[in-house]
């Protein structure tokens, strides 16, 4: 039975009698993905820092800082935080005919407690879940051996799962070493803190000033570090930019770049700056973004996403799929993205279609029924002393008529096992 108090506040989903079965070779690929994504995160941190220091072009850091208050930019550049990156990495993966396609790299992911509970529950029924029955708990405790989890009002939906996880971890140790707290200001922080709030929400997180002051003074450790620049989807566009290929090859190696090119769909920054008369946007062969408005529906297998530092940047908000919109709605979405560029940059990405598969679940009467579904996989990787471990994988299987895949009441949410 689901724990008392639920796991998500006000959220429902469908339950299934069995976990999601993933082919053995894709399961092996998932295991290796964490290392590559950790390398990528380290390289992103280095590229931004080198841009600030003048060792890489200044336009890189300017682009990543657009729309952010000076205080947030200053925090992200603090020398005491040099080299620090998120220690929990969760890509959202669409399962396509060609394998995995990354639609997002989430550094403050929800679903940690839910996936931990699902892994425990299905493992108790004899299923060999990826990560193991306690992989999520072991992973989180390796990142945060004790301490406090600050859950903001904006992230209130996830409070129940974080409370369950803190209690579960503490009970394993016979202590109260982990606890969930709110944004109440405090005179002095110490120990370890897990930041479960977004940097764009700082004005509503009353404790943030004192917390980050104590962080700079070395009195407390905070993960993920307050680096809003690392939480931008724009990194997927920077990865594909020709002028930066030498940097990525040097820091990721040929195998790393090859793997990421397979997983990250080609991405552009929707920057309205006019191009020279003899230049075009690569692969699209257009000189002006407004020409996209004239693309036929068949040619609009493209998706617009707000990059980050905005309340619309998570939960499938701020996402517009060209092939699902009328020409006028697509044109309006494009125009809005270009208009918002100075404060809220957007990206344009090739849309990778998910494959259809049969998925069983329990209907309201408790009968097992089957639907055609599309799958999003969310693996949770935990980084401890440079080593990356897969703690578990959450599968979200949405009805076939859904193109943008996310948690919803009609979706089945289950752990993953290798077939």
DRENMAR-559422 format. One record per residue (C-alpha): residue number from 1; x, y, z. Coordinates in Angstrom, 3 decimals. Layout:
<bamars>
    nr         c1         c2         c3
   NUM          X          Y          Z
...
</bamars>
This chain:
<bamars>
    nr         c1         c2         c3
     1      0.000      0.000      0.000
     2      1.081      3.570     -0.661
     3      2.614      5.193      2.452
     4      0.348      7.171      4.762
     5      0.300     10.784      3.647
     6      0.805      9.828     -0.024
     7      3.957     10.550     -2.015
     8      2.832     13.467     -4.182
     9      0.451     16.123     -2.880
    10     -2.731     16.156     -4.962
    11     -1.340     13.924     -7.712
    12     -2.681     10.628     -9.053
    13     -1.443      8.051    -11.527
    14     -2.172      4.495    -12.643
    15     -0.747      1.418    -10.965
    16      0.524     -1.689    -12.756
    17      0.919     -5.317    -11.669
    18      4.468     -5.543    -13.041
    19      7.387     -3.151    -13.569
    20      8.540     -1.850    -16.940
    21     10.713     -4.338    -18.811
    22     13.660     -2.768    -20.637
    23     15.834     -4.730    -23.053
    24     19.167     -5.868    -21.618
    25     21.279     -3.819    -24.040
    26     19.356     -0.609    -23.257
    27     19.634     -1.343    -19.542
    28     23.413     -1.648    -19.987
    29     23.432      1.643    -21.904
    30     21.599      3.311    -19.031
    31     24.225      2.098    -16.584
    32     26.979      3.749    -18.657
    33     25.017      6.971    -19.281
    34     25.618      8.336    -15.792
    35     29.370      8.558    -16.301
    36     28.966     10.425    -19.588
    37     26.439     12.884    -18.146
    38     28.659     13.543    -15.155
    39     31.547     14.304    -17.517
    40     29.263     16.644    -19.447
    41     28.181     18.464    -16.268
    42     31.815     18.945    -15.222
    43     32.691     20.264    -18.687
    44     29.735     22.690    -18.609
    45     30.888     24.092    -15.270
    46     34.408     24.531    -16.631
    47     33.258     26.175    -19.871
    48     31.145     28.739    -18.025
    49     33.970     29.530    -15.600
    50     36.498     29.884    -18.421
    51     34.104     32.192    -20.252
    52     33.835     34.427    -17.168
    53     37.626     34.419    -16.803
    54     38.207     35.328    -20.458
    55     39.699     31.947    -21.422
    56     36.654     31.159    -23.574
    57     34.405     33.581    -25.519
    58     32.433     35.972    -23.283
    59     29.186     35.382    -25.208
    60     28.884     31.941    -23.560
    61     28.501     33.254    -20.003
    62     26.451     36.244    -21.194
    63     23.966     33.894    -22.847
    64     23.700     31.667    -19.773
    65     23.252     34.678    -17.464
    66     20.521     36.401    -19.468
    67     17.487     37.366    -17.428
    68     19.057     36.559    -14.069
    69     19.361     39.070    -11.203
    70     22.860     40.255    -10.320
    71     22.694     38.426     -6.974
    72     22.022     35.084     -8.675
    73     24.843     35.645    -11.161
    74     27.225     36.594     -8.329
    75     26.317     33.453     -6.380
    76     26.948     31.257     -9.385
    77     30.426     32.765     -9.841
    78     31.658     32.489     -6.234
    79     35.199     31.084     -6.280
    80     34.521     28.960     -3.202
    81     32.094     26.956     -5.380
    82     34.513     26.417     -8.282
    83     34.245     22.873     -9.585
    84     31.041     22.091     -7.679
    85     28.150     20.610     -9.659
    86     24.918     18.810     -8.848
    87     25.490     15.384     -7.317
    88     22.143     13.982     -8.434
    89     21.656     13.838    -12.197
    90     18.357     12.824    -13.738
    91     17.897     12.907    -17.485
    92     14.375     12.537    -18.831
    93     14.646     10.068    -21.695
    94     12.199      9.348    -24.478
    95     12.406      5.788    -25.742
    96     12.611      5.955    -29.554
    97     13.208      3.425    -32.332
    98     16.877      4.449    -32.260
    99     17.289      4.231    -28.483
   100     17.282      7.064    -25.962
   101     16.673     10.750    -26.601
   102     17.289     13.227    -23.786
   103     14.526     15.803    -23.506
   104     15.781     17.353    -20.248
   105     18.654     17.184    -17.767
   106     17.142     17.858    -14.351
   107     19.505     18.763    -11.508
   108     16.779     19.264     -8.867
   109     14.578     16.296     -9.729
   110     11.339     15.248     -8.152
   111     10.411     11.591     -7.877
   112     13.353     10.522     -5.705
   113     11.187      9.280     -2.836
   114      8.556      7.845     -5.167
   115     11.140      5.836     -7.109
   116     12.717      4.635     -3.851
   117      9.318      3.416     -2.631
   118      8.450      1.780     -5.962
   119     11.811     -0.010     -6.069
   120     11.315     -1.344     -2.538
   121      7.731     -2.397     -3.246
   122      8.324     -4.198     -6.541
   123     11.600     -5.746     -5.322
   124      9.661     -7.244     -2.398
   125      7.568     -9.074     -5.021
   126     10.687    -10.663     -6.505
   127     11.435     -8.223     -9.342
   128     15.083     -7.374    -10.058
   129     14.625     -3.608    -10.302
   130     17.427     -1.498    -11.758
   131     19.401      0.029     -8.899
   132     18.273     -2.600     -6.402
   133     15.638     -2.429     -3.701
   134     17.487      0.258     -1.715
   135     19.566      1.846     -4.467
   136     17.755      5.179     -4.275
   137     18.143      5.379     -0.499
   138     21.796      4.364     -0.659
   139     22.403      6.873     -3.441
   140     20.783      9.797     -1.648
   141     22.575      9.036      1.618
   142     25.909      8.901     -0.250
   143     25.243     12.406     -1.560
   144     23.893     13.664      1.767
   145     25.052     11.529      4.724
   146     22.755     13.504      7.053
   147     21.119     16.905      7.227
   148     18.135     18.941      6.193
   149     16.088     19.011      2.995
   150     14.626     22.449      2.284
   151     11.382     22.106      0.324
   152      9.984     25.420     -0.873
   153      6.328     26.307     -1.236
   154      6.763     26.209     -5.008
   155      7.914     22.569     -4.711
   156      5.237     21.638     -2.158
   157      3.922     18.835     -4.398
   158      7.091     16.874     -3.645
   159      7.138     17.403      0.123
   160      5.389     14.074      0.997
   161      7.920     11.957     -0.901
   162     10.850     13.816      0.656
   163      9.348     13.406      4.139
   164      8.904      9.666      3.503
   165     12.505      9.361      2.315
   166     13.935     11.320      5.253
   167     11.961      9.134      7.669
   168     12.996      5.958      5.872
   169     16.681      6.906      5.932
   170     16.520      7.906      9.593
   171     14.734      4.701     10.572
   172     17.421      2.615      8.868
   173     19.981      4.278     11.112
   174     17.781      4.480     14.213
   175     18.194      8.255     14.355
   176     16.784     11.566     13.136
   177     19.724     12.323     10.865
   178     17.559     13.534      7.979
   179     14.573     15.853      8.139
   180     12.511     18.043      5.838
   181     12.245     21.747      6.684
   182     10.528     24.736      5.079
   183     11.864     28.155      4.091
   184     11.648     29.670      7.585
   185     14.627     32.017      8.184
   186     17.232     30.813     10.646
   187     20.116     32.450     12.440
   188     22.889     30.069     11.464
   189     23.116     26.947      9.305
   190     25.452     23.999      9.707
   191     25.973     20.456      8.456
   192     24.498     19.416      5.103
   193     21.535     20.922      3.248
   194     19.774     19.584      0.178
   195     18.338     22.438     -1.897
   196     14.911     21.418     -3.136
   197     14.034     24.837     -4.517
   198     14.734     26.606     -7.785
   199     17.008     29.611     -8.069
   200     14.319     31.655     -9.837
   201     12.205     31.275     -6.676
   202     14.718     32.891     -4.292
   203     12.506     35.912     -3.472
   204      9.987     33.446     -2.011
   205     12.555     31.361     -0.104
   206     12.993     33.403      3.063
   207     15.953     31.414      4.399
   208     18.053     31.634      1.227
   209     20.067     34.747      2.141
   210     21.243     33.322      5.470
   211     21.791     29.876      3.978
   212     23.997     31.084      1.135
   213     25.869     33.502      3.425
   214     26.787     30.588      5.687
   215     27.667     28.508      2.616
   216     30.182     31.151      1.487
   217     31.665     31.216      4.991
   218     32.138     27.441      4.974
   219     29.685     26.785      7.808
   220     27.344     24.569      5.776
   221     27.459     22.504      2.581
   222     24.645     22.843      0.048
   223     23.820     20.524     -2.831
   224     23.083     21.224     -5.581
   225     25.241     24.368     -5.477
   226     23.466     27.674     -6.231
   227     24.557     27.795     -9.877
   228     21.550     28.768    -11.949
   229     23.698     28.830    -15.085
   230     24.138     25.054    -14.917
   231     20.375     24.454    -14.875
   232     19.719     25.828    -18.381
   233     18.522     23.765    -21.336
   234     20.718     26.020    -23.476
   235     23.582     23.637    -22.699
   236     22.091     21.185    -25.192
   237     22.419     23.846    -27.903
   238     25.956     24.774    -26.815
   239     26.907     21.115    -27.119
   240     26.037     21.150    -30.824
   241     27.644     24.520    -31.722
   242     30.497     24.127    -34.203
   243     32.767     26.753    -32.559
   244     32.760     24.706    -29.328
   245     33.434     21.265    -30.783
   246     37.136     21.378    -29.964
   247     36.320     22.119    -26.311
   248     33.848     19.234    -26.011
   249     36.230     16.797    -27.701
   250     39.065     17.822    -25.415
   251     37.038     17.373    -22.226
   252     34.666     14.549    -23.171
   253     36.783     12.544    -25.593
   254     35.582     11.138    -28.899
   255     33.547      8.382    -27.242
   256     31.857     10.841    -24.903
   257     30.945     13.221    -27.707
   258     29.697     10.327    -29.834
   259     27.445      9.083    -27.022
   260     25.986     12.525    -26.312
   261     25.358     13.167    -30.024
   262     23.324      9.985    -30.035
   263     21.294     11.010    -26.975
   264     20.903     14.801    -27.313
   265     18.648     15.905    -30.193
   266     20.057     18.686    -32.335
   267     19.275     21.985    -30.597
   268     19.354     25.685    -31.487
   269     19.108     28.850    -29.363
   270     16.182     30.998    -30.507
   271     18.253     34.186    -30.679
   272     16.566     36.867    -32.829
   273     19.856     38.594    -33.691
   274     19.938     38.955    -37.508
   275     22.445     36.773    -39.346
   276     24.862     38.082    -42.000
   277     23.386     38.028    -45.504
   278     25.381     34.924    -46.466
   279     24.657     32.832    -43.324
   280     21.903     30.391    -42.390
   281     20.916     28.481    -39.271
   282     22.552     25.040    -39.560
   283     20.415     22.096    -40.679
   284     17.346     24.297    -41.136
   285     18.920     26.311    -43.983
   286     16.928     29.420    -43.097
   287     18.287     32.900    -42.424
   288     15.435     34.237    -40.291
   289     13.665     32.320    -37.506
   290     10.343     33.712    -38.696
   291     10.675     31.488    -41.747
   292      9.861     28.574    -39.428
   293      6.332     29.927    -39.254
   294      5.850     28.942    -42.882
   295      6.975     25.335    -42.439
   296      4.320     22.732    -43.212
   297      2.970     20.651    -40.342
   298      4.959     17.679    -41.650
   299      8.166     19.716    -41.487
   300      7.420     21.021    -37.996
   301      8.808     18.048    -36.053
   302     10.363     20.702    -33.861
   303      9.743     21.657    -30.250
   304     10.194     25.001    -28.482
   305     11.201     24.978    -24.802
   306     11.937     27.765    -22.371
   307     15.520     27.282    -21.257
   308     15.317     27.798    -17.493
   309     15.161     30.286    -14.596
   310     11.402     30.543    -14.918
   311      8.398     28.797    -13.398
   312      7.427     27.556    -16.855
   313     10.672     25.603    -17.278
   314      9.457     22.393    -15.592
   315      6.428     20.102    -15.637
   316      5.869     20.324    -19.433
   317      5.036     24.016    -19.166
   318      6.635     26.376    -21.666
   319      6.810     23.556    -24.247
   320      5.306     23.850    -27.748
   321      5.366     21.023    -30.290
   322      5.178     22.294    -33.855
   323      3.517     19.245    -35.395
   324      0.679     19.425    -32.844
   325     -0.101     23.115    -33.351
   326     -1.939     24.997    -36.056
   327      0.199     27.250    -38.221
   328     -1.076     30.350    -36.434
   329     -0.469     28.905    -32.948
   330      2.998     27.720    -33.966
   331      3.787     31.171    -35.343
   332      2.562     32.811    -32.143
   333      4.656     30.487    -29.963
   334      7.717     31.191    -32.088
   335      7.152     34.951    -31.992
   336      6.758     34.893    -28.221
   337      9.973     32.882    -27.767
   338     11.915     35.359    -29.890
   339     10.372     38.329    -28.090
   340     11.312     36.891    -24.673
   341     14.937     36.170    -25.622
   342     16.553     38.993    -23.587
   343     14.976     37.847    -20.300
   344     13.867     34.253    -20.931
   345     15.849     32.535    -23.713
   346     14.196     29.576    -25.443
   347     15.634     26.673    -27.388
   348     14.393     24.910    -30.510
   349     14.982     21.172    -30.698
   350     14.394     18.347    -33.139
   351     11.466     16.329    -31.795
   352     12.280     12.641    -31.412
   353      9.176     10.425    -31.548
   354      8.643      7.835    -28.836
   355      7.821      4.247    -29.741
   356      4.495      2.653    -28.871
   357      4.270     -0.365    -26.609
   358      1.612     -2.294    -24.699
   359      1.290     -1.404    -21.024
   360     -0.959     -3.117    -18.490
   361     -2.462     -1.319    -15.476
   362     -5.287     -1.592    -12.951
   363     -8.557      0.111    -13.853
   364    -10.713      1.711    -11.088
   365    -12.451     -1.644    -10.455
   366     -9.142     -3.424     -9.953
   367     -9.156     -5.254    -13.281
   368     -5.949     -5.524    -15.299
   369     -6.357     -3.820    -18.668
   370     -3.907     -2.895    -21.437
   371     -3.288      0.351    -23.275
   372     -0.965      1.507    -26.028
   373      1.537      3.841    -24.443
   374      4.602      6.019    -24.957
   375      7.420      5.804    -22.425
   376      9.588      8.331    -20.649
   377     12.394      6.914    -18.522
   378     13.941      8.896    -15.654
   379     17.135      7.303    -14.299
   380     18.592      8.739    -11.086
   381     22.388      8.918    -10.951
   382     24.170      9.709     -7.684
   383     27.714     11.105     -7.687
   384     29.967     10.359     -4.711
   385     33.697     11.096     -4.802
   386     33.674     11.023     -8.597
   387     31.940      7.662     -8.818
   388     28.501      7.581    -10.452
   389     25.900      5.021     -9.388
   390     22.466      4.323    -10.828
   391     19.990      4.311     -7.935
   392     16.838      3.468     -9.855
   393     14.748      4.267    -12.932
   394     11.195      5.595    -13.005
   395      9.124      4.739    -16.092
   396      6.215      7.025    -16.942
   397      4.032      5.425    -19.607
   398      1.515      7.871    -21.084
   399     -1.439      7.089    -23.368
   400     -0.561      6.870    -27.058
   401     -2.313     10.136    -27.917
   402      0.078     12.096    -25.674
   403      3.163     13.435    -27.436
   404      4.714     15.441    -24.590
   405      5.361     12.878    -21.867
   406      5.145     13.778    -18.181
   407      3.457     12.688    -14.977
   408     -0.331     12.766    -15.364
   409     -3.355     10.977    -13.959
   410     -3.656      8.795    -17.085
   411     -0.003      7.704    -16.918
   412      1.358      4.479    -15.446
   413      4.335      5.078    -13.106
   414      6.475      2.042    -12.338
   415     10.112      1.027    -11.739
   416     12.251     -0.590    -14.418
   417     13.775     -4.072    -14.643
   418     16.099     -5.485    -17.321
   419     14.301     -7.935    -19.585
</bamars>
